[in-house]
Amino acid sequence: MLLLALDTATPAVTVALHDGTSVIASSSQVDARRHGELLLPAVDRVLAEAGLKLDAVTGIVVGVGPGPYTGLRVGLMTAETFGLVLGVPVHGLCTLDGLAYAADGTGVEGPFVVATDARRKEVYWAQYDDPRTRASEPAVGAGALLYPDTFPDARAPEHVSAGALASLAAEKLAAGEELEAPRPLYLRRPDAQVPKNYKVVTPK
């Protein structure tokens, strides 16, 4: 098994390679405006670090969000393209699940909430019974790191790690579990919309 994992659902552009046992190479850069130009160089970097070619990859893992429209689209389209070119399966994982999984071993016990910045003074969030078990569907609303008074026990990293996504995916695949389809979790409409009362002008 050689999984190429990537996620662009948060301001982080994160990529990792997982050999079925552990992460063998990873790269993360935080830049909310440059997902498109940072992702492919990051893939090249992790492959070079591992001394491998892209055609050695046996599966793609991609974070499906929730996240903003533009960032999610970059990661999902790249993952789908790699899957088509290589003829390998593309597996989706909730980005929040990757954050929860990364909390394992950090002293987090009992139920907890994972949240990422959704802008507009809101967060994307979900409740977890433990780092591997989500107890609620992902939602959008106010809370967690942006509102510590409301969620005083907020934990987990601010941005997801592709290494955590890859490790979680490898664990689930080894257990024979089905992963999600690589479809985006937007949870709300995009910021860019056609103005109301828009007048269509067609040539005569």
C-alpha contacts under 8 A as a table, 3 or more apart, distances in Angstrom:
res1	aa1	res2	aa2	distance
1	M	18	H	7.82
1	M	19	D	5.41
1	M	20	G	5.32
1	M	57	V	7.69
1	M	58	T	5.95
1	M	59	G	7.66
2	L	17	L	6.75
2	L	18	H	5.61
2	L	19	D	4.48
2	L	20	G	6.43
2	L	56	A	7.02
2	L	57	V	5.02
2	L	58	T	5.23
2	L	59	G	6.56
3	L	17	L	5.58
3	L	18	H	5.06
3	L	19	D	6.41
3	L	20	G	7.44
3	L	57	V	5.92
3	L	58	T	6.05
3	L	59	G	4.91
3	L	60	I	5.59
3	L	61	V	6.74
3	L	166	A	6.71
3	L	170	A	7.82
4	L	15	V	7.30
4	L	16	A	5.92
4	L	17	L	4.79
4	L	18	H	6.69
4	L	57	V	6.44
4	L	59	G	6.42
4	L	60	I	4.92
4	L	61	V	6.11
4	L	166	A	7.38
5	A	15	V	5.55
5	A	16	A	5.17
5	A	17	L	6.28
5	A	18	H	7.79
5	A	60	I	5.82
5	A	61	V	4.43
5	A	62	V	5.67
5	A	162	A	5.46
5	A	163	G	7.14
5	A	165	L	6.74
5	A	166	A	5.48
6	L	13	V	7.62
6	L	14	T	5.57
6	L	15	V	4.36
6	L	16	A	6.53
6	L	61	V	6.41
6	L	62	V	5.07
6	L	63	G	6.52
6	L	75	G	6.75
6	L	79	A	7.73
6	L	162	A	5.27
6	L	165	L	7.98
7	D	10	T	7.73
7	D	12	A	7.70
7	D	13	V	6.22
7	D	14	T	5.47
7	D	15	V	6.75
7	D	62	V	5.65
7	D	63	G	4.71
7	D	64	V	7.66
7	D	72	L	7.85
7	D	75	G	5.91
7	D	95	T	7.48
7	D	160	V	7.46
7	D	161	S	7.68
7	D	162	A	6.09
8	T	11	P	6.96
8	T	12	A	6.20
8	T	13	V	5.11
8	T	14	T	6.77
8	T	35	H	6.61
8	T	63	G	7.12
8	T	71	G	5.34
8	T	72	L	5.61
8	T	74	V	6.93
8	T	75	G	5.32
9	A	12	A	7.52
9	A	63	G	6.76
9	A	64	V	7.07
9	A	65	G	5.15
9	A	66	P	6.62
9	A	67	G	4.62
9	A	68	P	6.61
9	A	71	G	5.57
9	A	72	L	5.02
9	A	75	G	7.72
9	A	95	T	6.97
10	T	13	V	7.56
10	T	32	A	7.26
10	T	67	G	6.31
10	T	68	P	7.82
10	T	71	G	7.32
10	T	116	T	7.25
10	T	117	D	7.61
10	T	159	H	6.10
10	T	160	V	7.17
11	P	30	V	5.42
11	P	31	D	5.40
11	P	32	A	4.00
11	P	33	R	7.70
11	P	35	H	7.97
11	P	71	G	7.95
11	P	159	H	7.18
12	A	28	S	6.41
12	A	29	Q	5.44
12	A	30	V	4.08
12	A	31	D	6.07
12	A	32	A	6.72
12	A	35	H	7.98
12	A	159	H	6.03
12	A	160	V	7.22
13	V	28	S	5.59
13	V	29	Q	5.27
13	V	30	V	6.14
13	V	31	D	7.23
13	V	35	H	6.03
13	V	38	L	6.91
13	V	39	L	6.25
14	T	26	S	7.51
14	T	27	S	5.66
14	T	28	S	4.23
14	T	29	Q	6.48
14	T	39	L	7.63
14	T	42	A	7.58
14	T	160	V	7.57
14	T	161	S	6.04
14	T	162	A	5.29
15	V	26	S	5.60
15	V	27	S	5.29
15	V	28	S	6.47
15	V	39	L	7.74
15	V	42	A	6.40
15	V	43	V	6.27
15	V	46	V	7.26
15	V	161	S	7.67
15	V	162	A	5.06
15	V	163	G	7.22
16	A	23	V	6.83
16	A	24	I	7.59
16	A	25	A	5.57
16	A	26	S	4.05
16	A	27	S	6.35
16	A	43	V	7.82
16	A	46	V	6.48
16	A	162	A	5.25
16	A	163	G	5.19
16	A	166	A	7.06
17	L	23	V	5.74
17	L	24	I	5.70
17	L	25	A	5.33
17	L	26	S	6.40
17	L	46	V	6.88
17	L	47	L	7.61
17	L	50	A	7.98
17	L	163	G	7.23
17	L	166	A	7.28
18	H	21	T	6.96
18	H	22	S	5.52
18	H	23	V	4.32
18	H	24	I	5.72
18	H	25	A	7.46
18	H	163	G	7.32
18	H	166	A	6.01
18	H	167	S	6.91
18	H	170	A	7.73
19	D	22	S	5.94
19	D	23	V	6.64
19	D	24	I	6.82
20	G	167	S	7.74
20	G	170	A	5.63
20	G	171	E	7.98
21	T	167	S	7.94
21	T	170	A	7.73
22	S	167	S	6.78
23	V	26	S	7.26
23	V	163	G	5.95
23	V	166	A	7.49
23	V	167	S	7.09
24	I	50	A	6.42
25	A	46	V	5.25
25	A	47	L	7.49
25	A	49	E	6.19
25	A	50	A	5.88
26	S	46	V	5.56
26	S	162	A	7.36
26	S	163	G	6.54
27	S	42	A	6.16
27	S	45	R	7.42
27	S	46	V	6.49
28	S	42	A	7.77
28	S	161	S	7.35
29	Q	38	L	7.97
31	D	34	R	5.78
31	D	35	H	7.06
32	A	35	H	6.61
32	A	71	G	7.78
34	R	37	E	5.54
34	R	38	L	6.06
35	H	38	L	5.36
35	H	39	L	5.91
35	H	71	G	6.26
35	H	74	V	6.73
36	G	39	L	5.87
36	G	40	L	7.78
36	G	74	V	5.94
37	E	40	L	6.94
37	E	41	P	7.57
38	L	41	P	5.71
38	L	42	A	6.21
39	L	42	A	5.14
39	L	43	V	6.41
39	L	75	G	7.80
40	L	43	V	5.01
40	L	44	D	6.32
41	P	44	D	5.00
41	P	45	R	6.10
42	A	45	R	4.92
42	A	46	V	6.34
43	V	46	V	5.42
43	V	47	L	6.28
44	D	47	L	5.26
44	D	48	A	6.11
45	R	48	A	5.16
45	R	49	E	6.08
46	V	49	E	4.96
46	V	50	A	6.17
47	L	50	A	5.17
47	L	51	G	5.98
47	L	52	L	5.17
47	L	53	K	6.17
47	L	54	L	6.95
48	A	51	G	4.85
48	A	52	L	6.23
48	A	53	K	7.73
49	E	52	L	7.87
52	L	56	A	6.73
53	K	56	A	5.70
53	K	57	V	7.84
54	L	57	V	5.76
55	D	58	T	7.98
55	D	86	L	6.45
57	V	60	I	7.59
57	V	86	L	7.89
57	V	88	V	7.89
58	T	88	V	5.80
58	T	89	P	7.58
59	G	83	G	7.43
59	G	88	V	5.29
59	G	89	P	5.20
59	G	90	V	6.07
59	G	91	H	7.56
60	I	79	A	6.42
60	I	82	F	7.61
60	I	83	G	6.64
60	I	88	V	7.23
60	I	89	P	6.31
60	I	90	V	4.65
60	I	91	H	6.01
61	V	79	A	7.48
61	V	90	V	5.92
61	V	91	H	4.76
61	V	92	G	5.81
61	V	93	L	7.11
61	V	165	L	7.36
61	V	166	A	6.56
61	V	169	A	7.17
62	V	75	G	6.90
62	V	76	L	6.57
62	V	79	A	6.43
62	V	90	V	7.40
62	V	91	H	6.28
62	V	92	G	5.07
62	V	93	L	6.22
62	V	165	L	7.88
62	V	182	P	6.81
63	G	75	G	7.60
63	G	76	L	7.74
63	G	92	G	5.87
63	G	93	L	5.04
63	G	94	C	5.64
63	G	95	T	4.91
63	G	165	L	7.37
63	G	182	P	7.89
64	V	67	G	7.87
64	V	72	L	6.81
64	V	76	L	7.15
64	V	92	G	5.82
64	V	93	L	5.80
64	V	94	C	5.30
64	V	95	T	6.08
64	V	182	P	6.24
64	V	183	R	6.08
64	V	184	P	4.79
64	V	185	L	5.83
65	G	72	L	6.70
65	G	93	L	7.96
65	G	94	C	5.53
65	G	95	T	4.84
65	G	96	L	7.16
65	G	184	P	6.20
65	G	185	L	5.14
65	G	186	Y	6.94
66	P	94	C	7.10
66	P	95	T	6.64
66	P	96	L	7.55
66	P	124	Y	6.46
66	P	138	P	7.22
66	P	184	P	7.09
66	P	185	L	4.54
66	P	186	Y	5.34
66	P	187	L	6.65
67	G	71	G	7.11
67	G	72	L	6.15
67	G	118	A	6.78
67	G	124	Y	7.47
67	G	185	L	6.90
67	G	186	Y	5.86
68	P	71	G	5.72
68	P	72	L	6.15
68	P	118	A	7.17
68	P	186	Y	6.51
68	P	190	P	7.40
69	Y	72	L	5.44
69	Y	73	R	6.11
69	Y	186	Y	6.48
69	Y	190	P	6.07
70	T	73	R	5.24
70	T	74	V	6.53
71	G	74	V	5.45
71	G	75	G	6.85
72	L	75	G	5.46
72	L	76	L	6.11
72	L	184	P	6.72
73	R	76	L	5.23
73	R	77	M	5.83
73	R	184	P	7.73
74	V	77	M	5.56
74	V	78	T	6.15
75	G	78	T	5.22
75	G	79	A	6.11
76	L	79	A	5.10
76	L	80	E	6.10
76	L	182	P	6.80
76	L	183	R	7.52
76	L	184	P	7.48
77	M	80	E	5.08
77	M	81	T	6.06
78	T	81	T	5.12
78	T	82	F	6.21
79	A	82	F	5.20
79	A	83	G	6.15
79	A	90	V	6.77
80	E	83	G	5.04
80	E	84	L	6.24
80	E	90	V	6.61
80	E	182	P	7.93
81	T	84	L	5.17
81	T	85	V	6.14
82	F	85	V	5.18
82	F	86	L	5.92
83	G	86	L	5.34
83	G	87	G	5.48
83	G	88	V	4.98
83	G	89	P	5.95
83	G	90	V	5.79
84	L	87	G	5.12
84	L	88	V	6.98
90	V	181	A	7.64
90	V	182	P	6.64
91	H	179	L	5.88
91	H	180	E	6.14
91	H	181	A	5.95
91	H	182	P	5.76
92	G	179	L	6.22
92	G	180	E	4.72
92	G	181	A	5.12
92	G	182	P	4.15
92	G	183	R	7.00
93	L	97	D	7.07
93	L	98	G	7.52
93	L	165	L	7.17
93	L	169	A	7.55
93	L	179	L	6.75
93	L	180	E	5.93
93	L	182	P	7.52
94	C	97	D	5.22
94	C	98	G	6.81
95	T	98	G	5.17
95	T	99	L	6.57
95	T	160	V	6.65
95	T	165	L	7.65
96	L	99	L	5.03
96	L	100	A	6.19
96	L	114	V	6.35
96	L	115	A	7.04
96	L	116	T	7.80
96	L	125	W	7.20
96	L	126	A	7.07
96	L	138	P	7.82
96	L	160	V	7.62
97	D	100	A	5.01
97	D	101	Y	6.05
97	D	131	P	7.75
97	D	132	R	7.32
97	D	134	R	7.18
97	D	165	L	7.78
98	G	101	Y	5.07
98	G	102	A	6.23
98	G	160	V	6.19
98	G	161	S	7.01
98	G	162	A	7.80
98	G	164	A	5.52
98	G	165	L	4.80
98	G	168	L	7.05
99	L	102	A	5.12
99	L	103	A	6.61
99	L	114	V	6.95
99	L	156	A	6.01
99	L	157	P	6.50
99	L	159	H	7.34
99	L	160	V	5.25
99	L	161	S	7.24
99	L	164	A	7.34
100	A	103	A	5.21
100	A	104	D	7.29
100	A	114	V	6.34
100	A	128	Y	7.49
100	A	130	D	7.79
100	A	131	P	4.81
100	A	132	R	6.99
100	A	156	A	6.40
101	Y	104	D	5.62
101	Y	131	P	4.61
101	Y	132	R	5.84
101	Y	164	A	6.42
101	Y	165	L	7.82
101	Y	168	L	6.87
102	A	105	G	7.96
102	A	131	P	7.41
102	A	156	A	6.67
102	A	157	P	7.49
102	A	161	S	7.68
102	A	164	A	5.63
103	A	106	T	5.53
103	A	107	G	7.82
103	A	108	V	6.56
103	A	131	P	6.23
103	A	155	R	7.24
103	A	156	A	5.02
103	A	157	P	7.54
104	D	107	G	7.29
104	D	108	V	6.84
104	D	131	P	5.62
105	G	108	V	7.26
108	V	112	F	7.89
108	V	155	R	7.50
109	E	112	F	7.81
109	E	130	D	7.07
110	G	129	D	6.10
110	G	130	D	6.12
111	P	127	Q	7.17
111	P	128	Y	5.51
111	P	129	D	4.31
111	P	130	D	6.04
112	F	127	Q	5.91
112	F	128	Y	5.37
112	F	129	D	6.61
112	F	130	D	7.32
112	F	153	D	7.34
112	F	154	A	7.21
112	F	155	R	7.59
113	V	125	W	6.84
113	V	126	A	5.79
113	V	127	Q	4.52
113	V	128	Y	6.02
113	V	144	A	7.57
113	V	153	D	7.95
113	V	154	A	6.26
113	V	155	R	7.32
114	V	125	W	5.50
114	V	126	A	5.68
114	V	127	Q	6.54
114	V	128	Y	7.59
114	V	144	A	7.46
114	V	154	A	6.86
114	V	155	R	6.73
114	V	156	A	6.78
115	A	123	V	5.96
115	A	124	Y	5.34
115	A	125	W	4.13
115	A	126	A	6.74
115	A	143	G	7.56
115	A	144	A	5.91
115	A	145	L	7.23
115	A	154	A	7.97
116	T	123	V	5.38
116	T	124	Y	5.26
116	T	125	W	6.57
116	T	145	L	7.81
116	T	158	E	6.58
116	T	159	H	7.36
117	D	122	E	6.56
117	D	123	V	4.61
117	D	124	Y	6.40
117	D	146	L	7.50
118	A	121	K	7.29
118	A	122	E	5.22
118	A	123	V	4.44
118	A	124	Y	5.67
118	A	140	V	7.38
119	R	122	E	5.45
119	R	123	V	6.83
121	K	142	A	6.47
121	K	146	L	7.64
122	E	140	V	6.69
122	E	141	G	4.89
122	E	142	A	4.26
122	E	143	G	6.80
122	E	146	L	7.91
123	V	140	V	5.60
123	V	141	G	5.27
123	V	142	A	5.36
123	V	143	G	6.08
123	V	144	A	7.38
123	V	146	L	7.67
124	Y	138	P	6.83
124	Y	139	A	5.61
124	Y	140	V	4.37
124	Y	141	G	6.40
125	W	138	P	5.59
125	W	139	A	5.42
125	W	140	V	6.16
125	W	141	G	7.48
126	A	134	R	7.17
126	A	135	A	7.47
126	A	136	S	5.73
126	A	137	E	6.17
126	A	138	P	4.74
126	A	139	A	6.33
127	Q	134	R	6.05
127	Q	135	A	5.32
127	Q	136	S	5.35
127	Q	137	E	7.85
128	Y	131	P	6.73
128	Y	132	R	7.73
128	Y	133	T	5.65
128	Y	134	R	4.30
128	Y	135	A	4.91
128	Y	136	S	7.15
129	D	132	R	7.85
129	D	133	T	5.54
129	D	134	R	6.25
129	D	135	A	5.94
130	D	133	T	5.32
130	D	134	R	7.40
131	P	134	R	7.84
134	R	137	E	7.59
139	A	187	L	6.86
140	V	187	L	6.73
140	V	188	R	7.94
142	A	146	L	7.77
142	A	147	Y	7.15
143	G	146	L	6.01
143	G	147	Y	4.82
143	G	148	P	7.14
143	G	150	T	6.09
143	G	151	F	6.17
144	A	147	Y	5.19
144	A	148	P	5.59
144	A	150	T	6.81
144	A	151	F	4.80
144	A	152	P	7.39
144	A	154	A	5.54
145	L	148	P	5.45
145	L	151	F	7.41
145	L	154	A	6.36
147	Y	150	T	5.58
147	Y	151	F	6.49
148	P	151	F	4.93
148	P	152	P	4.93
148	P	153	D	7.86
148	P	154	A	7.29
149	D	152	P	5.52
151	F	154	A	5.69
157	P	160	V	6.76
160	V	164	A	7.53
160	V	165	L	7.93
161	S	164	A	5.26
161	S	165	L	6.53
162	A	165	L	4.92
162	A	166	A	6.00
163	G	166	A	5.06
163	G	167	S	6.07
164	A	167	S	5.09
164	A	168	L	6.08
165	L	168	L	5.20
165	L	169	A	6.06
166	A	169	A	5.04
166	A	170	A	6.02
167	S	170	A	5.13
167	S	171	E	6.16
168	L	171	E	5.13
168	L	172	K	6.22
169	A	172	K	5.11
169	A	173	L	5.99
169	A	179	L	7.56
170	A	173	L	5.14
170	A	174	A	5.98
171	E	174	A	5.24
171	E	175	A	6.33
172	K	175	A	5.09
172	K	176	G	6.38
172	K	177	E	5.16
172	K	178	E	7.47
172	K	179	L	7.53
173	L	176	G	4.98
173	L	177	E	5.41
173	L	178	E	7.03
173	L	179	L	7.66
174	A	177	E	7.50
180	E	183	R	7.92
186	Y	189	R	7.24
190	P	193	Q	6.92
194	V	198	Y	7.08
195	P	198	Y	5.56
